[in-house]
Amino acid sequence: MAVKTLADFDNDYQAYADYLESAECTNDGEYDVIADQYGNVYTPTEGDWTKGHGHKNENTNYDRPSDSKDSYGRDWKNPWLKYAGKLNLTLAEVEFLGLLHDDKQNNQVKVFAKKRQLSKKNKFKVK
Amino acid sequence: MENILKIIYDKTLNNSILNLKDIEKILELLVIEKELNNYILNINVQNIRGINLASYSNYTKKITIYADMIHQMINDIENSILNINDFEITLYKNLSILQVLLHEIEHANQQKIAYNENSLEALIIRLSYLVKNGYDEKLYEYCPEERLAEIKSFEEIISLIGNINNKLTVLPDIIETEKLKRQLGGYHYRNFFVSVPIVDYFTIGNKKDLLAALELSSNIQEKYELNDRFKFGFPISVSEYSISMKKLILSLNTNFNNRINIK
């Protein structure tokens, strides 16, 4: 069975979100294995995600049985406010925005960008 | 919010910065006003130096404020702001502390929205919860919860100072600039395209399949206003990026010293 869309829930966002988080959706997507970037590999119990899932970590070789209570629900995380006082731009963005040629902009931007270019060129030559 | 404005305004008139007692009072008022009693159970202040100003735990329902970092933020404002009178500098510092509190309060509010409101925002927050981003610093600028908390907190501050705009000269523009900076967060120009924060978030977070739920079709620019697209991290055009980013840079260069970093 194909994964349902928002239209299948008459644009009921809550019902749709419930479904997307559910084992039913994972079954509908016909997923046999789910892996994440931390090396965790999950497999359904008896081919059915509603019966829970096993967990194997390929990095640590840690195995969790599929009937573990941790096989249900999901982890909560901790949103944090990171301090970033400055606007970060890449050289490509500086060039695209024409900051190197725009007299209205602060000279500081031009100087920084040129210094960065020079330092990158020098590094390249050394290598 | 008027009672919070009064606390901040009176402090500013005395040329004082909000202290711990004021912060607790403001958080208390926000919890009552936004009906978040079930979502914020504790407030904690720590003197840890790091990169975090504050945090909210969905699990413990606790807001933590990192006092040393708040102090650093206030010093940075003192050292970088230009062309503004003393009253507005102090007000800006106090509003910056308020923004940190509103940001964390918004994370608690997101819990409420996620499971009680029937909206696109609720869907996006719930999808965002499915990405485990706690360990991945590079996901921060793309994270829908973080972007929403930043943009909405500045919207609230803009609305708040609307009551005293006749007493201010440049501060409203500076707050608008701060909001624009948050709106542009996560958008990057690369190879003739502007990257899309919500796409980068779910792609890097290894949950690309969830993007299908958001129906990011080609007519998205007609479907949603620019402000909404900024808020949700949806696609913007190259010209929208260019115009907004130039406006932001011009304002940063006019009002601040050394607020642009080129990587």
Chai-1 contact restraints between the chains, C-beta under 6 A:
chainA,res_idxA,chainB,res_idxB,connection_type,confidence,min_distance_angstrom,max_distance_angstrom,comment,restraint_id
A,Y13,B,N118,contact,1.0,0.0,6.0,A-B,restraint_1
A,Y13,B,S119,contact,1.0,0.0,6.0,A-B,restraint_2
A,Y13,B,A122,contact,1.0,0.0,6.0,A-B,restraint_3
A,Y13,B,L123,contact,1.0,0.0,6.0,A-B,restraint_4
A,Q14,B,N118,contact,1.0,0.0,6.0,A-B,restraint_5
A,A17,B,L123,contact,1.0,0.0,6.0,A-B,restraint_6
A,A17,B,R126,contact,1.0,0.0,6.0,A-B,restraint_7
A,L20,B,A213,contact,1.0,0.0,6.0,A-B,restraint_8
A,D36,B,N206,contact,1.0,0.0,6.0,A-B,restraint_9
A,Q37,B,N206,contact,1.0,0.0,6.0,A-B,restraint_10
A,W76,B,N58,contact,1.0,0.0,6.0,A-B,restraint_11
A,W76,B,Y59,contact,1.0,0.0,6.0,A-B,restraint_12
A,K77,B,G134,contact,1.0,0.0,6.0,A-B,restraint_13
A,N78,B,S55,contact,1.0,0.0,6.0,A-B,restraint_14
A,N78,B,S57,contact,1.0,0.0,6.0,A-B,restraint_15
A,P79,B,Y56,contact,1.0,0.0,6.0,A-B,restraint_16
A,P79,B,H107,contact,1.0,0.0,6.0,A-B,restraint_17
A,P79,B,E145,contact,1.0,0.0,6.0,A-B,restraint_18
A,W80,B,N52,contact,1.0,0.0,6.0,A-B,restraint_19
A,W80,B,S55,contact,1.0,0.0,6.0,A-B,restraint_20
A,L81,B,L53,contact,1.0,0.0,6.0,A-B,restraint_21
A,L81,B,A54,contact,1.0,0.0,6.0,A-B,restraint_22
A,L81,B,H103,contact,1.0,0.0,6.0,A-B,restraint_23
A,K82,B,I51,contact,1.0,0.0,6.0,A-B,restraint_24
A,K82,B,Y140,contact,1.0,0.0,6.0,A-B,restraint_25
A,Y83,B,I51,contact,1.0,0.0,6.0,A-B,restraint_26
A,Y83,B,L53,contact,1.0,0.0,6.0,A-B,restraint_27
A,Y83,B,M69,contact,1.0,0.0,6.0,A-B,restraint_28
A,G85,B,D76,contact,1.0,0.0,6.0,A-B,restraint_29
A,K86,B,R259,contact,1.0,0.0,6.0,A-B,restraint_30
A,K86,B,N261,contact,1.0,0.0,6.0,A-B,restraint_31
A,L87,B,K181,contact,1.0,0.0,6.0,A-B,restraint_32
A,L87,B,I260,contact,1.0,0.0,6.0,A-B,restraint_33
A,N88,B,N261,contact,1.0,0.0,6.0,A-B,restraint_34
A,N88,B,K263,contact,1.0,0.0,6.0,A-B,restraint_35
A,L89,B,I262,contact,1.0,0.0,6.0,A-B,restraint_36
A,T90,B,K263,contact,1.0,0.0,6.0,A-B,restraint_37
A,E93,B,Y189,contact,1.0,0.0,6.0,A-B,restraint_38
A,V94,B,I262,contact,1.0,0.0,6.0,A-B,restraint_39
A,F96,B,Y189,contact,1.0,0.0,6.0,A-B,restraint_40
A,L97,B,M245,contact,1.0,0.0,6.0,A-B,restraint_41
A,L97,B,K246,contact,1.0,0.0,6.0,A-B,restraint_42
A,N106,B,N253,contact,1.0,0.0,6.0,A-B,restraint_43
A,V109,B,I260,contact,1.0,0.0,6.0,A-B,restraint_44
A,F112,B,I262,contact,1.0,0.0,6.0,A-B,restraint_45
A,A113,B,I262,contact,1.0,0.0,6.0,A-B,restraint_46
A,R116,B,I262,contact,1.0,0.0,6.0,A-B,restraint_47
